């Protein structure tokens, strides 16, 4: 059954005496092994290793001669070819065994024959392949990645120092914390620990209906909307703000106009605050950068380039285009790495200054994680985006509810019948309705006594 299904043919465990004698004779004269199923084929390497190399060779898209020409002429082979050839690892003894083979090369197994012709033409073929592979597949991508990472960090620092709206959010959080802690030792803080930004959504109002994050974001949204309306000179807002209301119906109209104005402020401010994350694209990229890779990247590349240079020095007797090509590469790589080192020093100094700008006392604490600031800001921006989505959804629900519950207005009455009540009382109640949100005192670790920035706030009129 096995023979019919799989073509399996049982072989004798003990070969004939004549064959055994031939095999022992070969093993005594050389390290080559004759393949039992093909007495004419010789294998120099371990059978399993030879088979694995043969699999790699079959996937190559170039001929054996093209590989030899590329190694001799110094013309780097394709990245895919170099990647596959670099997987072939030979010990010095195996290389010596293949080169010293004096039999008929046509009798060698596929992998052994391939290696024999390559090494006979270029004895240092695989060190050259390793050098080419390093240049094409390791050095060039890694040096480019280093440059891009440093550029991203530099731009991220600029974003953190020049985005006024982000600073306004931080100042709003600081003011909210001071107001909540008024009358306590923490009620006059000049800064707060930026790690607390991640905990803003954990601070609930006393009624549990909102969080400190949503409260602060909503206030900044309203402030930005009001500023935008003033700049744009919105005619509808200016008209509603300039009316003189006297009658009860006018007071109700004023209340509705004020609510509409507040809603318009929110609708104008939400795209501004909600789009804040788009202004910090490099901060978000910087949050994903591996500091260890940036810090040790140049040293790792320098060590590999030095290793290649030492190999080339040991090949002094060899000349040709390969040596010229790799000499040019080594010289250019050394110069480029030095430039990247200088750039890295400058950028990391800028990162350190940016951290000190936001957290003057945290530079030593963050020494183990110098890029943690970007991670915190990225997470905070995501929270702000989500808060804006929540606020927009709540406004839409509130609007729909008002439309469903608004009664049909009564017919107008004479002015003298509705003039007893002053509009100031209604205005005061409307304003108080907006600021009734209350929060408990903040935790001790939320605020610190260090200066956040040198700028003074100008948002007292917006309720902070």
Secondary structure as UniProt FT lines:
FT   HELIX           2..6
FT   HELIX           17..29
FT   STRAND          33..34
FT   TURN            36..37
FT   TURN            39..40
FT   STRAND          42..43
FT   HELIX           47..58
FT   HELIX           64..73
FT   HELIX           79..85
FT   TURN            86..87
FT   HELIX           92..99
FT   HELIX           105..107
FT   HELIX           110..121
FT   TURN            123..124
FT   HELIX           125..133
FT   HELIX           134..139
FT   HELIX           140..162
FT   HELIX           164..180
FT   TURN            181..183
FT   TURN            185..188
FT   STRAND          191..192
FT   HELIX           194..202
FT   STRAND          204..205
FT   TURN            206..207
FT   HELIX           212..232
FT   HELIX           235..241
FT   HELIX           248..274
FT   HELIX           276..280
FT   HELIX           281..287
FT   HELIX           291..313
FT   TURN            314..317
FT   HELIX           321..358
FT   TURN            360..361
FT   TURN            363..364
FT   HELIX           365..367
FT   TURN            368..371
FT   HELIX           372..405
FT   HELIX           415..418
FT   HELIX           423..434
FT   HELIX           444..446
FT   STRAND          447..448
FT   HELIX           460..462
//
